[in-house]
Amino acid sequence: MKPPPFSYHRPATVTEAVTMLDELGPDAKILAGGQSLVPMLNMRLATPAHLIDINRLDELAYVRVEPEGVRVGALARHADVEHDAAAGRAIPLLAEALRSVAHPTIRNRGTTVGSIVHADPSGEMTAVLCLLDGEVTLVSRRGERTVPAQDFFVAPLTSAAEADELATSALFRRPTGAATGTAWMEVARRHGDYALCGVGAVVTLNEAGALTTVRTAYISMGPIPQTLDLTLEAIGSNGDWRAVGEAAAAQLEPEEDIHATARYRRQLAVVLTARACRLAAERAERARRAAPSHPTGGAGRTGSGVEGER
Ligand SMILES: Cc1cc2nc3c(=O)[nH]c(=O)nc-3n(C[C@H](O)[C@H](O)[C@H](O)COP(=O)(O)OP(=O)(O)OC[C@H]3O[C@@H](n4cnc5c(N)ncnc54)[C@H](O)[C@@H]3O)c2cc1C
């Protein structure tokens, strides 16, 4: 299959790209890694009159650890984020989830911000952004705005980005708390395929080791990524993570498609929620014990991740 005809534009700066988006109108589309857009063009599922290739915008090719978390520029490839050591130390969940995104060749080209704007309900980084209370920065000729993850995903393949807006970065917030653990788990028919169900978990403990927060986020379990606060269920369950998984699945409304029945997806949600929460809790406990304030803690360890496991 070949794409329909389009005119090709290659801006050299963000300002130029935004001007082109404005002047060419809603029939223009940004081309980032092309790993979703090009197949859609070839299958004639998208027929833009203009493609604006942002691959020359080096100013957007960064992965930066900031006080609040990890900021990913629009031209950072999935692989750049996956292999960034500082980002991995700040938020280990990024690399863990990215390892389930397609295959290395696709991660070498596809961008993390592109996958977020693409808003595929099976895209891992959409749920990770929601779970970490992230946000997306959008720029147009009208100015700049920041949209929280909870408001960014509108419908399958539809985000809050307007036709004249370029997403310049996504901020993934570092989980806070005395000790935090995270985990990503999913089931796909083959490794690298889109998941039938994927779950991210963040568990936070206080200094005494008691649960303070349990949150999860899901892909392939609805039209947009689903986020759940399971703190009360987890505290009430007394360590029975299977019961927490059942409580989570009861709140989800997965759909049936050619890959799986809704019932099977719900069952996956039970099992994966239980496993992801258990693992995140174990990691949080390990981080708590390693914290400098703990009697057995080592100096310089923080409670934010899973150092030593990566
Ligand atoms: C075989 C295969 C398997 C895959 N498996 C997975 C998977 O398991 N999980 C997963 O998450 N993804 C998967 N992907 C998709 C991959 O992650 C893509 O890289 C990603 O979805 C889109 O990123 P991109 O940079 O390639 O964007 P593009 O394909 O270039 O663009 C995608 C869409 O986003 C828009 N866009 C991109 N960047 C911007 C921007 N900065 N501002 C405004 N709009 C923008 C484009 O206009 C387009 O509409 C797979 C892809 C393939 C080909």
The ligand as a MOL file (V3000), in Angstrom:
LIG
                    3D

  0  0  0     0  0            999 V3000
M  V30 BEGIN CTAB
M  V30 COUNTS 53 58 0 0 0
M  V30 BEGIN ATOM
M  V30 1 C 4.5070 -2.9170 14.5630 0
M  V30 2 C 4.2590 -1.8200 15.5680 0
M  V30 3 C 3.9990 -2.1650 16.8740 0
M  V30 4 C 3.7610 -1.1690 17.8240 0
M  V30 5 N 3.5070 -1.5480 19.1170 0
M  V30 6 C 3.2890 -0.6000 20.0370 0
M  V30 7 C 3.0440 -0.9440 21.3920 0
M  V30 8 O 3.0330 -2.1160 21.7840 0
M  V30 9 N 2.8080 0.0540 22.2650 0
M  V30 10 C 2.8000 1.3940 21.8920 0
M  V30 11 O 2.5890 2.2650 22.7280 0
M  V30 12 N 3.0580 1.7310 20.6250 0
M  V30 13 C 3.3000 0.7870 19.6860 0
M  V30 14 N 3.5610 1.1740 18.3950 0
M  V30 15 C 3.4920 2.6050 18.0470 0
M  V30 16 C 4.7840 3.3310 18.3960 0
M  V30 17 O 4.9190 3.4610 19.7960 0
M  V30 18 C 4.7700 4.7520 17.7840 0
M  V30 19 O 6.0640 5.1940 17.7780 0
M  V30 20 C 3.9680 5.8010 18.4870 0
M  V30 21 O 2.6570 5.4070 18.6830 0
M  V30 22 C 3.8680 7.1060 17.7020 0
M  V30 23 O 5.0370 7.7990 17.7760 0
M  V30 24 P 5.6970 8.3880 16.4660 0
M  V30 25 O 6.7840 9.2930 16.9280 0
M  V30 26 O 6.0640 7.2910 15.5640 0
M  V30 27 O 4.4990 9.2910 15.8970 0
M  V30 28 P 3.9620 9.4510 14.4150 0
M  V30 29 O 3.6010 8.1300 13.8480 0
M  V30 30 O 4.8670 10.3120 13.6250 0
M  V30 31 O 2.6350 10.3110 14.7410 0
M  V30 32 C 1.5250 9.7120 15.3770 0
M  V30 33 C 0.4050 10.7620 15.5160 0
M  V30 34 O 0.7620 11.7370 16.5100 0
M  V30 35 C 0.8750 13.0500 15.9240 0
M  V30 36 N 2.0660 13.6570 16.5180 0
M  V30 37 C 3.2700 13.0510 16.7190 0
M  V30 38 N 4.1030 13.8690 17.3730 0
M  V30 39 C 3.4160 15.0240 17.5770 0
M  V30 40 C 3.7330 16.2600 18.2170 0
M  V30 41 N 4.9410 16.4660 18.7920 0
M  V30 42 N 2.7870 17.2290 18.2760 0
M  V30 43 C 1.5650 17.0450 17.7100 0
M  V30 44 N 1.2110 15.8890 17.1100 0
M  V30 45 C 2.1210 14.8930 17.0320 0
M  V30 46 C 0.9920 12.8130 14.4170 0
M  V30 47 O 0.4930 13.9160 13.6710 0
M  V30 48 C 0.1500 11.5660 14.2370 0
M  V30 49 O -1.2100 11.9110 14.2020 0
M  V30 50 C 3.8070 0.2030 17.4240 0
M  V30 51 C 4.0840 0.5630 16.1130 0
M  V30 52 C 4.3120 -0.4360 15.1850 0
M  V30 53 C 4.6270 -0.0410 13.7620 0
M  V30 END ATOM
M  V30 BEGIN BOND
M  V30 1 1 1 2
M  V30 2 1 2 3
M  V30 3 2 2 52
M  V30 4 2 3 4
M  V30 5 1 4 5
M  V30 6 1 4 50
M  V30 7 2 5 6
M  V30 8 1 6 7
M  V30 9 1 6 13
M  V30 10 2 7 8
M  V30 11 1 7 9
M  V30 12 1 9 10
M  V30 13 2 10 11
M  V30 14 1 10 12
M  V30 15 2 12 13
M  V30 16 1 13 14
M  V30 17 1 14 15
M  V30 18 1 14 50
M  V30 19 1 15 16
M  V30 20 1 16 17
M  V30 21 1 16 18
M  V30 22 1 18 19
M  V30 23 1 18 20
M  V30 24 1 20 21
M  V30 25 1 20 22
M  V30 26 1 22 23
M  V30 27 1 23 24
M  V30 28 2 24 25
M  V30 29 1 24 26
M  V30 30 1 24 27
M  V30 31 1 27 28
M  V30 32 2 28 29
M  V30 33 1 28 30
M  V30 34 1 28 31
M  V30 35 1 31 32
M  V30 36 1 32 33
M  V30 37 1 33 34
M  V30 38 1 33 48
M  V30 39 1 34 35
M  V30 40 1 35 36
M  V30 41 1 35 46
M  V30 42 1 36 37
M  V30 43 1 36 45
M  V30 44 2 37 38
M  V30 45 1 38 39
M  V30 46 1 39 40
M  V30 47 2 39 45
M  V30 48 1 40 41
M  V30 49 2 40 42
M  V30 50 1 42 43
M  V30 51 2 43 44
M  V30 52 1 44 45
M  V30 53 1 46 47
M  V30 54 1 46 48
M  V30 55 1 48 49
M  V30 56 2 50 51
M  V30 57 1 51 52
M  V30 58 1 52 53
M  V30 END BOND
M  V30 END CTAB
M  END
